Amino acid sequence: MSDEVRIREATQADADALSRVFIASFGTLTFLPKLHTDAETFDFIANSILRQQDVLLAEVGSRAVGFVAMAHGDFLEHLYVHPDHQRRGIGGSLLERAKQRMPDGFRLWVFQQNIAARRFYERHGLHVIELTDGAANEERTPDALYQWRPA
């Protein structure tokens, strides 16, 4: 099987594959409470993310390994890479595609304790513009608002 990464538009038929990536990646964030069942996650992806956001899917061979979901406007809502495929440039490729899709810039939220993600975004030119105590997010976990603007 080829290790070449292909990025394409996600479709409703990709809901299960996106759910597997989301669940595996989110599962590495052991500091977070588990608030949703896998079925609820699938429903969220199928009926919210895929219907309301622009979603790009990264594949290696025929296997989904990551995705980025962009809200209409200036928010990057989700960027997840399966743990088995992290640190291979897939997240960076997805982020670059997001920059192309949102050339005027965007914002995104990251949990403050997610140090690996924070370093990743900072390496790619994003900057913290706000730190919160987490009172406004579902997990009630402190988060950081990052921003990217073109140079």
N, C-alpha and C positions, 0 to 999 in steps of 0.2 A: 504494500500500500504506500502511496506517495505521502510525504510529509508536507506537501505544498498546501498552503492555506488559501482558501477561496472565500471571499466575502460577497454576499449577495443579499438582496432584499428578503426579509423573512415573510412568510405567508401564514395564514391561519393553520395550514397543515403542519407547521413547525412548532405548534404549541407544546407538544409533548417533549420534543428535543430541547426547546428553550427552558422548559420546566426542569428538566434533568440538570442542565447547566446551572440554573439559578439555585436549585436545592443543594447541589454539590458545593458550589462556591460559597453560598450563604452559610452552609454548615460548618465551614472553617472558622467562622466568626464566633468562637466559643464563648465570648463575653456577652453575647446577645441571648435574650430569652427566646424560646421557640414559641411563637405566637400562632402559627398557622400549620394546618395539616398539609401534606403533599397535595391532596385533592383541592384544598383551598388555594394553594399556590398555582396549580394548573388553571383553575378557574380565573384567577387574577391575571395570569398571562394571556389566556385565550380570550377573555371577555373585556379586559381593560387595556393591557399593554398593546396587544396586537391590533386592537380596534381603534385606539386613540393616539398611538405614537408611531413614529417612523422607526422601524426596527431593522437593523442589519445583522445578519447571522454569519459567523465565521465557521467554516467547516474544514476538516482535514479528512480527505477521502469523502466518505458519505456521513461522517460523524460530526455532529454539532459540538463545537469546542468553546464557543463564546458568542456574546451578542452585545450590542449597544442599542439602547432605546432612547429616542430623542422626542421630547414633547414639542408641540408647535409653540414657537416662541423662542426663548433662550435658555431652556433647561435640558440638560442631559440627565435623564431620569435613572438610567441603569446602564452599567457596564460590568459584565461578569465574564470571567474566563474559567473554564473547568479547572480544578486544582491540578489535574494530571497534565495540563497544557500551559500552565503559567510559566512565566519567565522565558518565553520563546518568541516574544515580539507580537503576539496576537493582540494583546490589549492595546499596545502602541498603535498597531494597524487600525484597530477599531476606533481608537481615539482620533487618529489622523483623519479617518473618514468623517467622524463627527465634526471636526474642525472644517472640513470641506463643505459639509452640509449646513453648518452654522457659521459662516465666515465672519460675521460681525461679533462673534463671541458667545459664550454660554456660561452658565453656572451649574454647580452640582453639589449635592450633599454627600459627606463621608463621615462615618462615625469616628470620633476623635481617637478611639483605641485601635482603629484599623491603620496601624502604622505603615504596613506595606503599601496599602492603597494611597495613603497620603504621600509617601515618598514617590510612588509612581506618578501621581498627578503633578507633583512639584518638579520632577525631572522633565515632564512634558510641558512646562511653562505655565501651570496653573498656580494661583496664589490664594491664600486664605483671606477672606474678607469679613468673616464673622465666625465666632465660636459661640455655641449655645449650651445650655444645661440639659438639653434633650426633652424639655417639657412639651415641646410641640410635635415630637415624633412619636410614632406608635410604640416604639420600644422603650421610650423614656430613657434614652441613652445619649449622653453628650455627643454632639456632632459639630462638624465644621462645614461652612459654606465656602466653596472654592469658586474661582472665576478664571476664565481664559478670555483674553482679548487679543486680537491680532496686533502685531508690532507696528 
